[in-house]
Amino acid sequence: MMYNAAANFPKALKPITIATMLACAAMNAQAGYDGVVIIGESLSDGGYYSAIGGQRFTTNPGKTAAEYVAEDLGFTTTPSNQGGTNYAQGGAKVNSDSLSTPTGYAQRPISTQVTEYLSGSASKTANTVILIQGGANDAFQNLAMYSAGYISQTQLATLTQQSVVDFVTQVAKLSLLTGSQQIIVQNLPNLGITPAFQSLGSTAAAGASQLAQGYNAGVNQGLAKLGLSVVLLDNYSLISEVVANPTAYGFTNATGVACTVSSSLFCSSSTLVSSDAASTYVFADGVHPTTAAQKLSAQYALSVLKAPTQVGLVGAAAMSAGARYAQRLLTYAPNIGDQAWHAFADAGYSKTDFGQADSKNKSLLVGVDRRISAGNVHAGVTLGYDRASGDLGTAAGEFNLKETSVGAYVGKKADQGEILGYARYGWLDADIDRNIALGKANRKESGSTQGAHYTIGVQGNLVLGTLAHGKIKHGPVAGFAYEHLRLDGYDETGSTSTSMNFGVQKREGFVANVGYQLRGDFGKIKPYARLSYEVDGTDVDRIKARLKSVSTSFSADAPKTDNGLRLKLGTQIDLAKNVNLVVGAERTFGKDAGQETAVNIGLDARF
């Protein structure tokens, strides 16, 4: 938005149809982060005019939404004319000279800011977060010329279309020349509900809203046409929702201005209409938001940016069921004995840690197998049910995941060891709730998805020798499995600025383990210990996501478990002839993500 915004607007604007504004032609044309770059105009200006006593276009000493986003991601930004990576300048247009900037300051449109960034030394990687917004100052100038009769409605539409083309071109440049997967594009807010346009009357306000809608539609269409991975935010809807119900978000005034000076650039705590205006008003001046509104916009941006990775925790949690299945078979399958039939039932609890998020799983597995030859070859089937509940991060939401599975295995037991082949297929059903803090409001966005998970593997062990007069057998263990998991994409049920669509989650590849075990036989007590190193070679696809109100999507990395050690301890206790109680505990070590702790208890019988 421009310096001294809306100062020269006439008191009325000619009607502008939404259809005209939507006539903008289509363009023909996850997470660790490396840095944050900010490009834009006054809504993102971090103090470009500080040399003349200006601060930011808000209720100073507050910051802009872009700066709050950077801080949340672990970065501090400063204006580019002070050596930093915030190139935004109040008054900037997209691709031409601005309406006005303070004396002594060059007019730097967004296209120039992009060039400065690309030619400089600031981070330019796939993990660089780039925030860009613009188009408001072009809209202000075009609306003023139209209202004064200097241009026709057709010319207004043409100029708006050109602004769209210019802006999308700059976003495309950033995407193609940096490779960034985190370009956050803020669309125009609803200009018509700002105090500046409300003061001009209903016709002027409606015209400004319609122009913003048209510009946003053109940007959305242009970015989607190019197929760019861009985090497109719907600020238009967000601010409209806040103004429609300000008290829900902690505001008491959504129509007046918090600053007593004409431009919030020179607003301070001493020039507020009341001591709490920075936190209770939506607008600092006629068009710029207060510090509280800027923080709310930052919360919104971060919720969208982080959402795919948070939702990806569901797929990560489901994958651990395959490893637990193999460990259980290793525990029970060797107990076939000399009888024809063998059956077992096992209940377990596990917790998987993903840093700020975790998953807690309760499971039940039953199986039955039968000797099919005199050589201790046996084959069996299993039926399982897993139920996981977890959080998506600190106050970020929660999920509930159910998996019903069937499995089959065949194994051969001998004095020299055992070998076991298995297959498992699971049906997944997940409910996911995201929490989004917006000021004092806490929204919940909910959705459901289904999927499938299958595992095919082989596991074996070899007896190399005995200890304790033959009471303890020891030797290596090794296994290999292929896993495939798919969760369908889904829409959240809401229809607000925060409601999102998520694409398919897909994970597939191999997991392998190699280690050593001890198995004891001390009469009625038969302890065991197994230590193995697990290699997770699973490929995890990036998750596509977008707001439901836009058609432009982006992708983000999904959580992935690391390689690490797994220690399994347990014992078998003879309760009666051919009936055993089995208890066990296991823990993984050395994993930055996916650290797991589990316990289980079960019964098996031979008959």
C-alpha positions as CSV (number, residue, x, y, z in Angstrom):
1,M,0.0,0.0,0.0
2,M,1.2,3.5,-0.7
3,Y,2.7,6.2,1.4
4,N,0.0,8.5,2.8
5,A,-2.6,6.1,1.4
6,A,-5.9,7.3,0.0
7,A,-5.0,10.9,0.5
8,N,-6.2,12.1,-2.9
9,F,-9.3,10.0,-3.4
10,P,-12.5,11.9,-4.5
11,K,-15.6,11.3,-2.5
12,A,-17.2,9.0,-5.0
13,L,-16.2,6.3,-7.4
14,K,-18.1,5.1,-10.4
15,P,-19.6,1.7,-10.1
16,I,-17.3,-1.2,-11.2
17,T,-18.7,-4.5,-12.0
18,I,-17.1,-7.7,-10.6
19,A,-17.4,-9.2,-14.1
20,T,-15.2,-6.5,-15.5
21,M,-12.5,-7.1,-12.9
22,L,-12.6,-10.8,-13.5
23,A,-11.9,-10.2,-17.1
24,C,-8.2,-10.3,-16.4
25,A,-6.6,-12.6,-19.0
26,A,-5.0,-15.9,-18.0
27,M,-1.2,-15.9,-18.1
28,N,0.4,-17.6,-21.1
29,A,3.3,-18.3,-19.7
30,Q,8.5,-28.0,4.3
31,A,11.1,-28.3,7.7
32,G,14.4,-26.6,7.9
33,Y,14.7,-23.2,6.3
34,D,17.8,-21.4,5.0
35,G,16.6,-17.8,5.3
36,V,13.7,-15.4,4.9
37,V,13.3,-12.8,2.1
38,I,10.6,-10.1,2.1
39,I,9.4,-8.3,-1.1
40,G,6.5,-5.9,-1.2
41,E,5.1,-2.5,-0.2
42,S,4.0,-0.9,3.0
43,L,2.3,-4.0,4.5
44,S,5.7,-5.6,4.6
45,D,8.0,-2.6,5.0
46,G,10.3,-3.3,7.9
47,G,11.6,0.3,8.4
48,Y,12.8,1.4,5.0
49,Y,12.2,5.1,5.9
50,S,13.8,5.0,9.3
51,A,16.3,7.7,8.3
52,I,13.5,10.3,8.3
53,G,12.0,9.2,11.5
54,G,9.6,6.8,9.9
55,Q,9.1,3.3,11.4
56,R,6.6,0.8,9.9
57,F,3.1,1.3,8.5
58,T,1.4,0.1,11.7
59,T,1.0,1.0,15.3
60,N,4.7,1.2,16.1
61,P,6.9,-0.2,17.6
62,G,5.0,-3.2,16.3
63,K,6.2,-5.3,13.3
64,T,4.7,-6.5,10.1
65,A,3.2,-9.9,9.5
66,A,6.1,-10.9,7.2
67,E,8.6,-10.0,10.1
68,Y,6.6,-12.1,12.6
69,V,6.6,-15.0,10.2
70,A,10.4,-14.7,9.9
71,E,10.8,-14.6,13.6
72,D,8.7,-17.7,14.1
73,L,11.0,-19.5,11.6
74,G,14.0,-18.4,13.5
75,F,15.2,-15.4,11.4
76,T,15.5,-11.7,12.0
77,T,15.1,-9.5,9.0
78,T,16.2,-5.8,8.4
79,P,15.5,-3.4,5.5
80,S,17.6,-3.9,2.4
81,N,18.9,-0.3,2.6
82,Q,20.3,-1.3,6.0
83,G,22.0,-4.5,4.6
84,G,19.1,-6.9,5.3
85,T,16.8,-9.1,3.3
86,N,13.6,-7.1,3.6
87,Y,13.4,-5.3,0.3
88,A,9.8,-4.0,0.8
89,Q,9.2,-0.3,0.4
90,G,6.1,1.6,1.3
91,G,4.5,3.1,-1.8
92,A,5.9,0.5,-4.2
93,K,3.9,-0.5,-7.2
94,V,4.4,-3.7,-9.1
95,N,6.3,-2.6,-12.2
96,S,6.4,1.2,-12.4
97,D,7.1,4.3,-10.3
98,S,5.1,4.7,-7.2
99,L,2.6,7.4,-6.5
100,S,4.7,8.9,-3.9
101,T,7.7,8.2,-1.6
102,P,9.3,10.6,0.9
103,T,11.8,13.0,-0.6
104,G,15.2,11.5,-1.1
105,Y,14.0,8.0,-1.6
106,A,14.1,6.3,-5.0
107,Q,10.9,4.6,-6.1
108,R,11.6,0.9,-6.2
109,P,8.8,-1.2,-7.6
110,I,8.5,-4.8,-6.8
111,S,10.2,-5.8,-10.0
112,T,13.2,-3.8,-9.0
113,Q,13.2,-5.4,-5.5
114,V,13.1,-8.8,-7.1
115,T,16.1,-7.9,-9.3
116,E,18.0,-6.6,-6.3
117,Y,17.4,-9.8,-4.4
118,L,18.3,-12.1,-7.3
119,S,21.6,-10.2,-7.9
120,G,22.6,-10.1,-4.3
121,S,24.1,-12.6,-1.9
122,A,20.9,-13.5,0.1
123,S,19.9,-17.2,0.3
124,K,18.4,-18.6,-2.9
125,T,17.6,-22.3,-2.2
126,A,14.6,-24.6,-2.2
127,N,14.4,-23.9,1.6
128,T,14.4,-20.1,1.4
129,V,11.1,-18.7,2.5
130,I,10.1,-15.7,0.3
131,L,7.2,-13.5,1.2
132,I,5.8,-11.3,-1.5
133,Q,2.8,-9.0,-1.8
134,G,1.8,-6.2,-4.0
135,G,-0.8,-4.6,-6.2
136,A,-2.5,-2.3,-3.7
137,N,-0.7,0.9,-4.8
138,D,-1.5,0.1,-8.5
139,A,-5.1,-0.3,-7.5
140,F,-5.1,3.0,-5.6
141,Q,-3.7,4.9,-8.5
142,N,-6.0,3.2,-11.1
143,L,-9.1,3.8,-8.9
144,A,-8.2,7.4,-8.5
145,M,-7.8,8.0,-12.2
146,Y,-11.0,6.2,-13.0
147,S,-13.0,8.2,-10.4
148,A,-11.6,11.4,-11.7
149,G,-12.7,10.4,-15.2
150,Y,-9.2,10.1,-16.7
151,I,-9.7,6.5,-17.7
152,S,-12.7,4.4,-18.7
153,Q,-13.9,1.2,-17.1
154,T,-12.4,-0.7,-19.9
155,Q,-9.1,1.0,-19.4
156,L,-9.3,0.3,-15.7
157,A,-9.8,-3.4,-16.4
158,T,-6.8,-3.3,-18.8
159,L,-4.6,-1.6,-16.2
160,T,-5.6,-4.1,-13.6
161,Q,-4.9,-7.0,-16.0
162,Q,-1.4,-5.6,-16.6
163,S,-0.8,-5.4,-12.9
164,V,-1.8,-9.0,-12.6
165,V,0.6,-10.0,-15.4
166,D,3.4,-8.0,-14.0
167,F,3.0,-9.4,-10.5
168,V,2.7,-13.1,-11.6
169,T,5.8,-12.6,-13.7
170,Q,7.8,-11.5,-10.7
171,V,6.5,-14.5,-8.6
172,A,7.4,-16.8,-11.5
173,K,10.9,-15.2,-11.7
174,L,11.4,-15.9,-8.0
175,S,10.3,-19.5,-8.3
176,L,12.3,-20.4,-11.4
177,L,15.5,-18.6,-10.4
178,T,15.7,-19.6,-6.7
179,G,13.9,-22.9,-6.7
180,S,12.2,-21.9,-3.5
181,Q,9.4,-24.3,-2.4
182,Q,8.1,-21.8,0.1
183,I,7.1,-18.6,-1.8
184,I,4.3,-17.1,0.2
185,V,2.0,-14.8,-1.8
186,Q,-0.4,-12.6,0.0
187,N,-3.4,-11.5,-2.1
188,L,-5.0,-8.1,-1.8
189,P,-7.1,-7.5,1.3
190,N,-10.6,-6.3,0.9
191,L,-9.9,-2.7,0.2
192,G,-13.5,-1.7,0.3
193,I,-13.9,-2.4,4.1
194,T,-10.9,-0.2,5.1
195,P,-11.8,3.1,6.8
196,A,-10.4,5.1,3.9
197,F,-12.8,3.6,1.4
198,Q,-15.7,3.4,3.8
199,S,-15.4,7.1,4.4
200,L,-15.9,7.7,0.6
201,G,-19.4,6.0,0.6
202,S,-20.9,2.7,-0.4
203,T,-20.3,3.1,-4.1
204,A,-16.6,3.8,-3.6
205,A,-16.2,1.0,-1.1
206,A,-18.0,-1.5,-3.4
207,G,-15.8,-0.5,-6.3
208,A,-12.6,-1.0,-4.3
209,S,-13.7,-4.4,-3.1
210,Q,-14.6,-5.5,-6.7
211,L,-11.3,-4.4,-8.0
212,A,-9.4,-6.3,-5.3
213,Q,-11.5,-9.4,-6.1
214,G,-10.7,-9.1,-9.8
215,Y,-7.0,-8.6,-9.1
216,N,-6.9,-11.6,-6.8
217,A,-8.8,-13.8,-9.2
218,G,-6.3,-12.9,-12.0
219,V,-3.3,-13.6,-9.8
220,N,-4.8,-16.9,-8.7
221,Q,-5.6,-17.9,-12.3
222,G,-2.2,-16.8,-13.5
223,L,-0.2,-18.7,-10.9
224,A,-2.4,-21.8,-11.4
225,K,-1.9,-21.7,-15.1
226,L,1.9,-21.6,-14.7
227,G,1.7,-24.6,-12.3
228,L,4.0,-22.8,-9.7
229,S,4.4,-24.2,-6.2
230,V,3.2,-21.1,-4.3
231,V,1.6,-20.6,-0.9
232,L,-1.2,-18.3,-2.0
233,L,-2.9,-16.7,1.0
234,D,-6.5,-15.5,1.0
235,N,-6.0,-12.2,2.9
236,Y,-9.1,-10.8,1.2
237,S,-11.3,-13.4,3.0
238,L,-9.4,-13.3,6.2
239,I,-9.7,-9.5,6.8
240,S,-13.3,-9.6,5.7
241,E,-14.0,-12.3,8.4
242,V,-12.2,-10.2,11.0
243,V,-14.0,-7.0,10.2
244,A,-17.4,-8.8,10.1
245,N,-16.9,-10.2,13.7
246,P,-14.0,-8.3,15.3
247,T,-14.8,-9.3,18.9
248,A,-14.2,-13.0,18.1
249,Y,-10.6,-12.1,17.4
250,G,-10.0,-9.8,20.3
251,F,-10.8,-6.5,18.6
252,T,-13.2,-3.8,19.8
253,N,-13.0,-1.5,16.8
254,A,-12.9,-2.5,13.1
255,T,-14.1,0.8,11.6
256,G,-12.0,3.6,13.1
257,V,-8.3,4.2,13.1
258,A,-5.9,3.7,16.0
259,C,-3.4,6.5,15.1
260,T,-4.1,10.2,15.3
261,V,-1.5,11.0,12.6
262,S,-2.5,10.8,8.9
263,S,0.0,8.0,8.1
264,S,0.8,5.1,10.4
265,L,4.5,5.4,9.2
266,F,4.8,8.1,11.9
267,C,2.5,6.5,14.4
268,S,3.8,5.7,17.9
269,S,2.5,4.8,21.3
270,S,2.1,8.5,22.0
271,T,-0.1,9.2,19.0
272,L,-2.7,6.5,19.6
273,V,-6.4,7.3,20.2
274,S,-6.1,5.2,23.4
275,S,-3.4,3.4,25.2
276,D,-4.7,-0.1,24.1
277,A,-5.5,0.9,20.5
278,A,-2.6,-1.1,19.0
279,S,-4.2,-4.3,20.3
280,T,-7.9,-3.5,20.1
281,Y,-8.2,-1.7,16.7
282,V,-8.0,-3.5,13.4
283,F,-6.7,-0.5,11.4
284,A,-3.8,1.8,12.3
285,D,-4.8,4.4,9.6
286,G,-7.1,4.4,6.6
287,V,-5.7,1.3,5.0
288,H,-2.9,-0.2,7.2
289,P,-3.5,-2.8,10.0
290,T,-2.4,-2.4,13.6
291,T,0.2,-4.5,15.3
292,A,-2.5,-6.9,16.5
293,A,-3.9,-7.3,13.0
294,Q,-0.4,-7.9,11.6
295,K,0.3,-10.6,14.2
296,L,-3.0,-12.2,13.2
297,S,-2.0,-12.2,9.6
298,A,1.3,-13.8,10.5
299,Q,-0.5,-16.6,12.4
300,Y,-2.6,-17.2,9.3
301,A,0.4,-17.4,7.0
302,L,2.2,-19.8,9.3
303,S,-0.8,-22.0,9.7
304,V,-1.0,-22.5,6.0
305,L,2.7,-22.9,5.5
306,K,3.1,-25.6,8.1
307,A,-0.2,-27.4,7.5
308,P,1.0,-30.1,5.0
309,T,3.9,-31.2,7.1
310,Q,1.6,-31.4,10.2
311,V,-1.0,-33.5,8.3
312,G,1.9,-35.6,7.0
313,L,2.4,-36.9,10.6
314,V,-0.6,-39.2,10.1
315,G,1.2,-41.1,7.3
316,A,4.4,-41.2,9.4
317,A,2.5,-42.6,12.4
318,A,0.9,-45.3,10.3
319,M,4.2,-46.6,8.9
320,S,5.5,-47.7,12.4
321,A,2.8,-50.4,12.4
322,G,4.8,-52.5,9.9
323,A,7.9,-52.6,12.1
324,R,5.8,-53.6,15.1
325,Y,4.2,-56.4,13.2
326,A,7.5,-58.0,12.2
327,Q,8.7,-57.8,15.8
328,R,5.6,-59.5,17.1
329,L,5.9,-62.4,14.6
330,L,9.5,-62.8,15.7
331,T,8.3,-63.2,19.2
332,Y,5.5,-65.6,18.7
333,A,6.2,-67.6,15.5
334,P,9.2,-69.6,17.0
335,N,6.9,-71.0,19.7
336,I,5.1,-73.5,17.4
337,G,6.5,-76.5,19.3
338,D,5.7,-80.1,18.5
339,Q,1.9,-79.6,18.2
340,A,0.0,-79.2,15.0
341,W,-1.6,-75.9,15.9
342,H,-0.4,-72.7,17.5
343,A,-2.3,-69.5,18.3
344,F,-1.5,-66.2,19.9
345,A,-3.1,-62.9,21.0
346,D,-1.1,-59.8,21.7
347,A,-2.0,-56.4,23.0
348,G,0.4,-53.5,22.8
349,Y,1.0,-49.8,23.4
350,S,3.5,-47.6,21.8
351,K,4.5,-44.0,21.5
352,T,6.3,-42.4,18.6
353,D,8.0,-39.1,19.0
354,F,8.3,-36.6,16.1
355,G,9.8,-33.7,18.0
356,Q,7.0,-31.3,18.8
357,A,4.4,-33.9,17.9
358,D,3.8,-37.5,18.9
359,S,1.6,-40.4,18.3
360,K,0.2,-42.9,20.8
361,N,-0.9,-46.3,19.5
362,K,-2.9,-49.1,21.0
363,S,-3.0,-52.4,19.1
364,L,-4.3,-55.9,19.1
365,L,-3.0,-58.7,17.0
366,V,-4.2,-62.3,16.9
367,G,-2.8,-65.1,14.9
368,V,-3.1,-68.8,14.3
369,D,-0.8,-71.1,12.4
370,R,-0.5,-74.8,11.6
371,R,2.4,-77.2,10.9
372,I,2.2,-78.1,7.3
373,S,5.1,-80.6,7.1
374,A,7.3,-82.8,9.2
375,G,10.2,-80.3,8.8
376,N,8.7,-77.8,11.2
377,V,7.3,-75.6,8.4
378,H,4.3,-73.7,9.5
379,A,1.9,-71.2,8.0
380,G,-0.5,-68.9,9.6
381,V,-2.8,-65.9,9.3
382,T,-3.3,-62.8,11.5
383,L,-5.9,-60.2,12.2
384,G,-5.0,-56.9,13.7
385,Y,-6.4,-53.6,14.8
386,D,-4.3,-50.5,15.5
387,R,-5.7,-47.2,16.8
388,A,-3.4,-44.2,17.0
389,S,-4.0,-40.8,18.4
390,G,-1.6,-38.0,18.2
391,D,-1.0,-34.3,18.1
392,L,0.2,-32.2,15.1
393,G,2.5,-30.1,17.2
394,T,2.2,-27.7,20.1
395,A,-1.5,-26.6,20.1
396,A,-1.6,-27.3,16.3
397,G,-4.3,-30.0,16.4
398,E,-4.7,-33.7,16.6
399,F,-5.5,-36.8,14.6
400,N,-7.1,-40.2,15.2
401,L,-6.0,-43.1,12.9
402,K,-7.5,-46.6,12.7
403,E,-6.0,-49.5,10.8
404,T,-7.6,-52.9,10.4
405,S,-5.2,-55.4,8.9
406,V,-5.0,-59.0,7.8
407,G,-1.7,-60.9,7.4
408,A,-0.2,-64.2,6.5
409,Y,3.2,-65.8,7.2
410,V,5.1,-68.9,6.6
411,G,8.2,-70.0,8.5
412,K,10.6,-72.9,9.1
413,K,12.1,-73.6,12.5
414,A,15.2,-75.7,13.0
415,D,17.9,-76.1,15.6
416,Q,20.2,-73.8,13.5
417,G,17.6,-71.0,13.4
418,E,14.5,-69.8,11.8
419,I,13.3,-68.0,8.7
420,L,10.0,-66.3,8.4
421,G,8.2,-64.7,5.4
422,Y,5.2,-62.5,5.9
423,A,2.7,-60.2,4.2
424,R,0.3,-57.7,5.8
425,Y,-2.4,-55.5,4.3
426,G,-4.1,-52.7,6.3
427,W,-7.1,-50.4,5.7
428,L,-6.6,-46.9,7.0
429,D,-9.2,-44.4,8.3
430,A,-8.1,-41.1,9.7
431,D,-9.8,-38.0,11.2
432,I,-7.6,-34.9,11.4
433,D,-8.3,-31.6,13.2
434,R,-6.1,-28.6,12.8
435,N,-6.2,-25.7,15.3
436,I,-5.5,-22.2,14.0
437,A,-4.9,-19.4,16.4
438,L,-6.1,-16.1,15.0
439,G,-5.7,-13.4,17.7
440,K,-8.0,-14.5,20.5
441,A,-9.9,-16.9,18.3
442,N,-9.1,-20.5,17.9
443,R,-10.5,-22.1,14.8
444,K,-10.7,-25.8,14.1
445,E,-10.5,-27.2,10.6
446,S,-11.5,-30.9,10.3
447,G,-11.2,-33.5,7.6
448,S,-11.2,-37.3,7.0
449,T,-9.3,-39.5,4.7
450,Q,-8.8,-43.2,4.0
451,G,-6.0,-45.3,2.6
452,A,-4.1,-48.5,2.5
453,H,-0.9,-49.8,3.9
454,Y,0.8,-53.1,3.0
455,T,4.1,-54.8,3.9
456,I,5.9,-57.8,2.4
457,G,9.0,-59.0,4.2
458,V,11.3,-61.7,5.3
459,Q,13.0,-62.1,8.7
460,G,15.5,-64.7,9.9
461,N,17.9,-65.6,12.6
462,L,20.8,-68.0,12.9
463,V,22.0,-69.9,16.0
464,L,25.8,-69.6,16.2
465,G,26.3,-71.1,19.6
466,T,25.1,-71.5,23.1
467,L,25.9,-70.1,26.5
468,A,25.3,-71.2,30.1
469,H,25.5,-74.9,29.4
470,G,23.2,-74.7,26.5
471,K,20.5,-72.6,28.2
472,I,21.1,-69.5,26.0
473,K,21.2,-69.5,22.2
474,H,22.7,-66.6,20.4
475,G,23.2,-65.5,16.9
476,P,22.5,-62.8,14.3
477,V,19.1,-61.6,13.1
478,A,18.3,-59.9,9.8
479,G,15.3,-58.8,7.9
480,F,14.1,-56.9,4.8
481,A,10.7,-55.6,4.0
482,Y,9.0,-53.5,1.3
483,E,6.3,-51.1,2.5
484,H,3.8,-49.1,0.7
485,L,1.4,-46.5,2.2
486,R,-1.2,-44.3,0.6
487,L,-3.6,-41.8,2.2
488,D,-6.1,-40.2,-0.1
489,G,-6.3,-36.4,-0.5
490,Y,-9.2,-34.6,1.2
491,D,-11.0,-31.3,1.7
492,E,-11.5,-29.9,5.1
493,T,-15.2,-29.4,5.9
494,G,-15.0,-25.7,6.6
495,S,-15.5,-22.9,4.1
496,T,-13.5,-20.0,5.6
497,S,-10.2,-18.4,4.8
498,T,-8.4,-21.1,6.7
499,S,-10.1,-24.2,5.1
500,M,-7.6,-26.3,3.1
501,N,-7.3,-29.1,0.6
502,F,-4.6,-31.7,1.0
503,G,-3.2,-34.0,-1.7
504,V,-2.3,-37.7,-1.5
505,Q,0.2,-38.9,1.0
506,K,2.4,-41.6,-0.4
507,R,5.3,-43.5,1.2
508,E,7.0,-46.6,-0.3
509,G,10.4,-48.3,-0.2
510,F,12.4,-50.7,1.8
511,V,13.2,-51.1,5.5
512,A,15.9,-53.4,6.6
513,N,17.4,-54.5,9.9
514,V,20.4,-56.4,11.1
515,G,21.4,-57.3,14.6
516,Y,22.0,-59.9,17.3
517,Q,19.8,-61.8,19.7
518,L,20.0,-63.9,22.8
519,R,17.2,-66.4,23.7
520,G,17.2,-68.3,27.0
521,D,15.5,-71.4,28.3
522,F,15.4,-71.6,32.1
523,G,12.6,-74.0,32.5
524,K,9.4,-72.0,32.9
525,I,11.1,-68.7,32.1
526,K,12.4,-68.0,28.6
527,P,13.9,-64.5,28.3
528,Y,15.1,-62.9,25.1
529,A,17.0,-59.8,24.0
530,R,17.3,-58.5,20.5
531,L,19.4,-55.5,19.3
532,S,19.2,-54.4,15.7
533,Y,20.1,-51.5,13.5
534,E,17.2,-50.4,11.3
535,V,17.7,-48.7,7.9
536,D,14.7,-46.7,6.6
537,G,15.0,-46.5,2.8
538,T,11.4,-45.3,2.4
539,D,10.7,-42.6,-0.2
540,V,8.3,-40.0,1.1
541,D,6.5,-37.9,-1.5
542,R,6.0,-34.2,-0.8
543,I,2.4,-33.3,0.1
544,K,0.5,-30.9,-2.0
545,A,-1.9,-28.4,-0.3
546,R,-3.8,-25.3,-1.0
547,L,-6.5,-23.1,0.5
548,K,-10.0,-24.2,-0.7
549,S,-10.7,-20.6,-1.8
550,V,-7.8,-20.6,-4.3
551,S,-6.7,-23.0,-7.0
552,T,-2.9,-22.5,-6.6
553,S,-1.2,-25.2,-4.6
554,F,2.2,-25.8,-3.1
555,S,4.0,-28.8,-1.7
556,A,5.9,-29.4,1.5
557,D,8.1,-32.2,2.9
558,A,6.3,-34.8,5.0
559,P,7.9,-36.1,8.2
560,K,10.2,-39.0,7.8
561,T,11.7,-41.5,10.3
562,D,15.4,-41.9,10.6
563,N,17.7,-44.9,10.8
564,G,18.5,-46.1,14.3
565,L,18.9,-48.9,16.8
566,R,16.0,-51.0,18.1
567,L,16.3,-52.9,21.4
568,K,13.7,-55.5,22.2
569,L,13.6,-57.2,25.6
570,G,11.1,-59.7,26.9
571,T,10.3,-63.0,28.4
572,Q,8.0,-66.0,28.0
573,I,6.6,-67.5,31.1
574,D,5.0,-71.0,31.1
575,L,1.6,-70.7,32.7
576,A,0.5,-74.3,32.0
577,K,1.4,-77.0,29.6
578,N,1.6,-75.5,26.1
579,V,0.3,-72.1,27.3
580,N,2.6,-69.2,27.7
581,L,2.5,-65.6,28.9
582,V,4.6,-63.2,26.8
583,V,5.7,-59.7,27.9
584,G,8.0,-57.4,26.1
585,A,9.3,-53.9,25.8
586,E,11.2,-52.2,23.0
587,R,12.9,-48.8,22.4
588,T,14.6,-47.2,19.4
589,F,17.7,-45.1,19.8
590,G,19.6,-42.6,17.7
591,K,16.6,-41.3,15.7
592,D,16.0,-37.5,15.3
593,A,12.5,-38.3,14.2
594,G,10.3,-41.3,14.8
595,Q,11.8,-42.4,18.2
596,E,9.6,-45.2,19.4
597,T,8.9,-46.8,22.8
598,A,6.6,-49.8,23.0
599,V,5.3,-52.5,25.4
600,N,3.3,-55.6,24.8
601,I,1.7,-58.5,26.6
602,G,0.1,-61.6,25.2
603,L,-0.7,-65.3,25.4
604,D,0.1,-68.1,23.0
605,A,-0.9,-71.7,23.1
606,R,0.0,-74.9,21.2
607,F,-2.6,-77.7,20.7
